[in-house]
Amino acid sequence: MNRPLAFLAALLFAAIAVSSACIARSTPDAISFELKPALHGGELQLALWDRTDGHHNNMMGSSYGSKELAGLDYRAFAAGGRNPVSFALVREAGRVDCIGSSTNSLATGTCRFSADPTFGDYLAAHGIPRPNRDEAFGLTMTQASRALVEALASNRYPRPTIDELTALSALDVTGSYIAALASRGFRPKNLDELTQFAALHITPDYIEGLKRAGFTRMDADEIVQFKALDITPQFVSSLAAAGYPNLTPDELTQFAALKITPGFISGFAEAGFRNLDVDTLVQLKALNVTPEFVRSLEAHGLHPRTADQLVKLKIGLDD
């Protein structure tokens, strides 16, 4: 794996790890809540936070269908005046029970969390450490399930840690997603790769598209980098049409990272610089040498004839 790829992958996994850690951080005995309609669709936005230290420390917020909040009287929630409301968010790993009051579709109050001991028993029986209360809260809020544990086992993945199971659940990894990847002949070799695939929404169709574009032997790291940089079959074909077919994965990565587009290439052709090689295009873009820069030189009576002259002029002006 080249250095840019390693750096990208490290950043991605660090972001996933931080996100999961935030979900599963210390769970207070008293949790405040706010429930209101979501901005889009017919869902409800539930925010939970801890105020035990006198500050509003937001813990999490997400959208739910009204049926996911067991016991919610939607008419009382939406009615005018001050009305009592109560509901529960029930998941396999535990439940959050909330009680408060509502006025015109805005409810506030407090909640308490209860871990489900049977889920901890299930994890322990499958070789996964029994979660403590904070970890159980993270598993509950990310909707961790027995089905995911079984899907990982049936596809011969290593037993996940609590943090790994929380991260995969937060990314909505399902047995069907794992099976779909395997059915197309691609199985991330470990949980880190599976997590990165899910975080970037890498689908079997995306991988098949890359294969049709000629990239039939890509490893997981290269696929992750392509998706992170939004390298699509359409991007590949557009560069081929601009005169750059059969680019290697590393070359495509450099083009995408630097935003070297067909428009950038054609701009240089119009300025008289045609058939530039890949390394030259990368150097020009990295130095911010653009077709507009060429035209500005010509406007001042300078008429460079080669890319090397362009680079030297740019460096000289920057100095």
Helices and strands as residue ranges (DSSP letters): H 3-23, E 31-37, E 44-50, E 57-64, G 66-68, E 69-70, H 74-78, E 83-90, E 94-102, E 107-115, H 117-125, H 133-141, H 146-154, H 162-170, H 175-183, H 191-199, H 204-212, H 220-228, H 233-241, H 249-258, H 262-270, H 278-286, H 291-299, H 307-318
